[in-house]
Amino acid sequence: MRLRPRTMTVQRASNKIRAELDRLQQEHDLTDVEMLRVLLEHQRELTTGLLRAERHPDDPDRKADEE
């Protein structure tokens, strides 16, 4: 089986990100639920920006739900 060229790069990055997230969770003494909330808030911000760019590529300041 041949892997896509970026597969191993993405896996290495994923491992490093998970390790750093674990470290930050311990450093800030966050429960699993608190950590999940932080990650979900970040994900929401990212997806909002992506949705705005998709719906309004020439006007990124426009809200995603605006016509």
HUTAFEN-V231960 format. One line per field, one symbol per residue. ss: DSSP state (a for helix, b for strand, c for the rest). psi: psi as a letter, one per 40 degrees, with the letter a starting at -180 (. if undefined). burial: + if it has 16 or more other ideal C-beta (glycine too) atoms within 10 Angstrom, else -. Layout:
ss: ???
psi: ???
burial: ???
//
This chain:
ss: ccccccaaaaaaaaaaaaaaaaaaaaaccccaaaaaaaaaaaaaaaaaaaaaaaacccccccccccc
psi: hhiidedddddddddddddddddddddefiiddddddddddddddddddddddddgdegeeiidei.
burial: ------------------------+---------+----------------+---------------
//
